[in-house]
């Protein structure tokens, strides 16, 4: 899990298999495989209290997508498709 400020601004996801991480000073993307839907849903619930603005959630049989933003300009997108889970965090510096 990234040790950067971006990585520290959200809880570490400790399930599944980490397959890749990419980060810049204002962007973080972490990808996992072998993630259970229940684990992804629990991680979404864990993040909801810190990202209460512009919320969007979509669910289907094999996909969950959730988006939230906060007053600090952070925008979090969590997407589970089959067993692939992506965590994307963007710092909007135009605020």
N, C-alpha and C positions, 0 to 999 in steps of 0.2 A: 504494500500500500504506500502511495507517495507520501513523503515526509514534508512536502512543501506547505506553504501557508494555505494553498487551495486544498490540498489533501487533508490538512488538519481542520478545515472549516466544516467538514461533514464527518459523521461517524464512519469508522472503518467497516467495510463489509467483509465478513470473515467466513462466508460460506462459498461453496463451489470452488472452481479452479481458476485462478487469476491467469489470463492469457495475454494481457497487454495493458500498458498504461502509456499515455501521452500527456504531456503537460507543458504549458507555457506560464507566464506570469499571470495570465487572466483566463486560462482555459485548462480544464482537466477532463480527461476521458479515460475511464477504467473499464475494461471488458473482462467478463467472467464467462466460463462455460460450466455445464453440469450444475446449474442452479435450479433448485426446486421452487415451484410457484409460491409455496408457503413462505419460504425464506425471503424471496423478493418482496412479497406483500408485507412481511414484517418490517423489512428495511424501509419501505415506503412509509409505513405508519410511524416509524421512528423519526423520520425526517419531516413529517407534516407540520409539527409545532413550530419549526424554525423557518418554514417556507410557506407563509400563509397568504401571499399575494398571487393574484392571477392563476389560481389553481385550475388544473385540468386533469381529468382522469378518464381513461378508456380501458375497458376490459373486454376480452373475448375468451373463447375456450383455451387458446394457447398463447395469448398475449396480454400483457398489462403495460400500460404507458401512463406515467404520471409526471406532471410538471408543477413547479412552484417557484416563486421568487420571494425575496425578502428586502427589507429596508436598506440593507448593506449593498444592494446592487447585484447580489448573487442570484443566479437562475439555475435551477437544478432540474434535470430531466432524467428520469429512471425508466428504462424500457426492458421488459423481459419478453423475448420471443422464443418459443419452445424452451430450451434450457440455456439460452444465451442472454446474459444480463449486462446491460451497459449503463454506466453511471457517467453523466455528462454535467459538468459544472462550469458555468460561464460567469465571469465578473464583468458586468456592464459598466464600463468606466465613463459612459456618457452622462450618467446621473449627476 
